[in-house]
Amino acid sequence: MHEYTSSTRIWGLSCPGFPEEVSRARRWTRDILRGSPLAEDAELIVSELSANAILHTASGEESGSFHLALAVSPQVIALSVTDDGGTSAAPKVEHQDQDAEHGRGLGMVSFIAHRVVVHETDGGHTVTAELFAHPRCGGHPC
């Protein structure tokens, strides 16, 4: 392989902060990952992270937006959602009672994904969830 070539493919999508954009983010993810055994999990993760950005940050305000990045390699699928901020608290995984109506989304994402990382960005946060192609190998080829 050439030194400047990578087997990792990266896509990006910016969406206005409207609730109907969550379904657009799901379709976009499904289209990119068509045929992958991890597509359904990835679609659910993108749905939860996008909805959280709209519901809990400035992304859901009149001029708000959220941004998705999808990186695919033979070892891992990394899904990132960046919000517009507007809240001082970083997203965090909370393990709620199963009857709770709110606060379970990021916990569900952390259960499905092999790793979840939250980063502060300029004015907001990025939540990245990783799905390993070979979980028993820690995401590395066996």
N, C-alpha and C positions, 0 to 999 in steps of 0.2 A: 504494500500500500504506500502511496506517496506520502511524504511527511506532512503535507498541507491538506490532506484529505482525511475526513473523519467519517466513521460509520454512524455518528450521532446526527439526527435530523432535528431541527428546531423550527417550530411554528409560533406565531404570535397573533393575538386578536384583541382589539380594543372594542369595548361595548359601552354604550350609554347606560346609565344606571337605572334603567327601567326594568320592572319585574319580568316582562316578556323576553328580555335579553338572556335570562337564565336558560330558557329552552334553546335559544340560538347557540349558547355556549355548549350545551349538551350535544346538539346536532353536529357542531363543528368538531367536537372531540370524537364523536362516533364515526364521522366521516374519515377523519385522519387515521383512526385506529381500527378501521374495518378489517375484520379477520383476525385481530389479536385476541387471545384468550383473556386479556386483561381489560378489554374495551368496556365491558359493563361496569366493572369496578371504577375505572377511570371516569366514565360518564357520571356516575353517582357522586364521586368526589368533586368533580367540576361543578356539578349542580349545587352541592352543599356549600362549597367555598364561594361561588358566585352569589348565591342567595345571602350568605352571611355578609358579604361586602355591601350589598344593596341595603340590607336590613339594619346593619349595625355601624355603618360608617358614612362619611360624606359622599360616598359613591352613589347612594340612593337619593341624594338631593337633586334639585332641578338641573344643575349643570354638571352633575357627577358622572363618573365613569369607573369602570374597572377593567383590568387588563389581564389577559391570560397568556401563559407561555406553556408550550408542550414540547418536551425534549424526549426523543425516543432513541434508544440505543439497543443493541442486542441484550444488554444486561438489565436495563431499567427504563421505566417510563416515569418522568418527572413532570408533575402538573403544578403550575404556580398561578396564584391569583393575587394581584396587587390591587389594593383599594386606595381611595383618595384620602384616607385618614379621617380627621375630625373627632377622634376620640383619643384620649391619653392612654387608655388601657390596651395593651397588645392582646390579640386573640389568644385564648388559652383553652386547653382541653379541660373540660369539666365532666366528671362522671356523675350524671344526674340519675335520679330514680327513673325507671323505665316508663312511669306514668307522667313524667314532666312534659309540659307542652313546649318549653323552650330550653335552650342550652345543651341540647344533645348532639347537634350537628357535627361540631369539631371532634367530639368524643367518638362519634360513629366513623368519621374520616380516619382518626388515629387507629381505630380497630381494623379498618379495611386496608389501610396503607401499611407498608413495612416501616416507613419512617415519615414523620411530619416535623417540619422545621418552620419557625416563624422568625422573620427578619424585619427590622425597622427599615423603612425606606424614606426618601425625602417626603415627609408629610403624611406617610401612611405605613402600611404593613404589607408584606408579602408572605403568604402561606404556601409552602411547597410540600406536596405529598409525593412520596416515591413508592412505586410498585416494582418489586424486583421480579425479573423474569424467572429466576431460579431461587426462590426464597430459602431453600435449605442450604444454599451456597452463599448466602449473604449478598446476593446480587452479582456475584462474580461467576464466570464460567467454571463449571465443575471439571 
